[in-house]
Amino acid sequence: MLVSPLTACGDGDPAAATAPSGAPPAASPTLPAAQPKTEAAVRTAAQDEFDAYAAGEYGEAWDLWTAAGQRMISRADYEKLHELCPSATGLRFTIEKVRVSGDTATVRVSRSIAVFSYKFLYEQGQWRFVPDKAAAADYRYARKAGVAKLAARSKAEGLCTG
């Protein structure tokens, strides 16, 4: 959400205009400080994403996605998917390399013996995780067939740990 400088100062806020003199101003939501467009900021955002995922905190991981990624699957369905088809937890991701180009970044990570590359997008002042094409296809399938069927298919393919 973009905040107008005028709104941030209270101008145009109907609640502020009608508040009695001496009353405390109405609380407004606090937006996180904008992250810089640097490798270090991407590295921090990526580590937060991957640490949440590795810890089994799937809702927290989903919270760090782009808006487009979040529209692919709801937070509740994402958590349900991992409940029905558990992923390996406790295996940390190690960030190997970060490349930033404008509003996009590529993060190469290793986990156990596997190496992956993921995209991050600078969105509303924050670096956000972009689900990859394979995940997007899975989430489209889940929207049509349901999360339980995606989980069953993933289990049949040996992709679940439980």
C-alpha positions as CSV (number, residue, x, y, z in Angstrom):
1,M,0.0,0.0,0.0
2,L,1.4,3.4,-0.9
3,V,0.9,6.2,1.6
4,S,0.4,9.7,0.4
5,P,2.7,12.2,2.2
6,L,-0.4,14.2,3.0
7,T,-2.1,11.2,4.6
8,A,1.0,10.4,6.6
9,C,0.9,13.9,8.1
10,G,-2.8,13.6,9.0
11,D,-4.1,16.0,6.3
12,G,-7.3,14.7,4.8
13,D,-8.0,12.3,7.7
14,P,-11.6,12.6,8.7
15,A,-11.0,11.2,12.1
16,A,-8.3,13.8,12.8
17,A,-10.7,16.6,11.7
18,T,-13.4,15.5,14.1
19,A,-11.2,14.5,17.0
20,P,-11.8,16.8,20.0
21,S,-9.0,19.2,20.9
22,G,-6.5,17.6,23.2
23,A,-7.5,14.1,22.3
24,P,-4.8,11.7,21.2
25,P,-4.7,11.2,17.4
26,A,-6.2,8.0,16.0
27,A,-3.6,5.2,15.6
28,S,-2.6,4.5,12.0
29,P,-1.1,1.3,10.8
30,T,2.7,1.2,10.9
31,L,4.3,0.3,7.6
32,P,7.7,-1.4,7.8
33,A,10.6,0.9,6.8
34,A,11.5,0.6,3.2
35,Q,14.4,-1.8,2.5
36,P,17.2,-0.6,0.3
37,K,17.7,-2.1,-3.1
38,T,21.0,-3.7,-2.1
39,E,22.4,-7.2,-2.1
40,A,22.5,-7.1,1.8
41,A,18.8,-6.3,1.9
42,V,17.9,-9.1,-0.5
43,R,20.0,-11.5,1.5
44,T,18.2,-10.5,4.7
45,A,14.7,-10.9,3.1
46,A,15.7,-14.2,1.6
47,Q,17.1,-15.5,4.9
48,D,13.9,-14.5,6.6
49,E,11.8,-16.4,4.0
50,F,13.9,-19.5,4.0
51,D,14.3,-19.6,7.8
52,A,10.5,-19.5,8.2
53,Y,10.0,-22.2,5.6
54,A,12.8,-24.5,7.1
55,A,11.2,-24.0,10.6
56,G,7.8,-25.2,9.3
57,E,6.4,-21.7,9.8
58,Y,4.6,-21.8,6.4
59,G,2.2,-18.9,7.1
60,E,5.1,-16.7,8.1
61,A,6.9,-17.7,4.9
62,W,3.8,-17.0,2.8
63,D,3.6,-13.5,4.4
64,L,6.9,-12.6,2.7
65,W,5.7,-13.4,-0.8
66,T,4.8,-10.9,-3.5
67,A,1.1,-9.9,-3.8
68,A,0.9,-11.9,-7.1
69,G,2.3,-15.0,-5.3
70,Q,-0.2,-14.6,-2.5
71,R,-3.0,-14.5,-5.0
72,M,-2.0,-18.0,-6.3
73,I,-2.9,-19.7,-3.1
74,S,-4.4,-18.4,0.2
75,R,-2.3,-18.5,3.4
76,A,-4.7,-21.0,4.9
77,D,-4.5,-23.3,1.8
78,Y,-0.7,-23.0,1.8
79,E,-0.5,-24.0,5.5
80,K,-3.0,-26.8,4.9
81,L,-0.9,-28.1,1.9
82,H,2.1,-28.4,4.2
83,E,0.0,-30.0,6.9
84,L,-1.2,-32.7,4.5
85,C,2.2,-33.0,2.7
86,P,4.9,-32.1,5.2
87,S,8.2,-30.7,3.9
88,A,11.5,-31.5,5.5
89,T,12.0,-29.1,8.4
90,G,15.1,-28.3,10.2
91,L,17.3,-28.3,7.1
92,R,18.5,-24.7,6.7
93,F,19.0,-23.0,3.4
94,T,22.4,-21.5,2.8
95,I,22.5,-18.4,0.6
96,E,25.3,-18.9,-1.9
97,K,24.9,-15.9,-4.2
98,V,22.7,-12.9,-4.6
99,R,22.4,-10.8,-7.8
100,V,20.3,-7.6,-7.9
101,S,19.1,-5.9,-11.0
102,G,16.8,-3.0,-10.4
103,D,13.6,-4.2,-8.8
104,T,14.5,-7.9,-9.2
105,A,17.0,-10.2,-7.6
106,T,18.1,-13.8,-8.0
107,V,19.1,-15.7,-4.9
108,R,21.0,-19.0,-5.2
109,V,20.6,-21.2,-2.2
110,S,21.7,-24.7,-1.2
111,R,19.9,-27.0,1.1
112,S,21.5,-30.3,1.9
113,I,23.0,-31.4,-1.4
114,A,20.6,-29.5,-3.7
115,V,21.0,-26.1,-5.2
116,F,18.1,-23.8,-6.2
117,S,17.6,-20.3,-7.6
118,Y,14.7,-18.2,-6.6
119,K,13.5,-14.7,-7.6
120,F,12.7,-11.8,-5.3
121,L,10.9,-8.7,-6.4
122,Y,11.0,-5.2,-4.8
123,E,7.4,-4.5,-4.1
124,Q,6.1,-1.5,-2.0
125,G,9.5,-0.9,-0.5
126,Q,10.1,-4.6,0.5
127,W,12.0,-7.5,-1.1
128,R,9.4,-10.3,-1.6
129,F,9.7,-13.9,-2.6
130,V,8.3,-15.0,-6.0
131,P,7.0,-18.6,-6.2
132,D,8.6,-20.4,-9.1
133,K,6.8,-21.7,-12.2
134,A,6.5,-25.2,-10.9
135,A,4.9,-24.0,-7.6
136,A,2.6,-21.7,-9.7
137,A,1.5,-24.7,-11.7
138,D,0.8,-26.7,-8.5
139,Y,-1.2,-23.8,-7.0
140,R,-3.3,-23.6,-10.2
141,Y,-4.0,-27.3,-9.9
142,A,-4.9,-26.8,-6.2
143,R,-7.4,-24.1,-7.2
144,K,-9.1,-26.5,-9.6
145,A,-8.9,-29.8,-7.8
146,G,-8.4,-28.7,-4.2
147,V,-5.4,-28.7,-1.8
148,A,-6.1,-32.3,-0.6
149,K,-5.7,-33.6,-4.2
150,L,-2.5,-31.6,-4.7
151,A,-1.2,-33.0,-1.4
152,A,-2.2,-36.6,-2.5
153,R,-0.5,-36.1,-5.9
154,S,2.7,-34.8,-4.2
155,K,2.7,-37.8,-1.8
156,A,2.4,-40.2,-4.7
157,E,5.4,-38.4,-6.3
158,G,7.4,-38.9,-3.1
159,L,7.6,-35.2,-2.4
160,C,6.3,-35.3,1.2
161,T,8.3,-36.3,4.3
162,G,5.5,-37.6,6.4
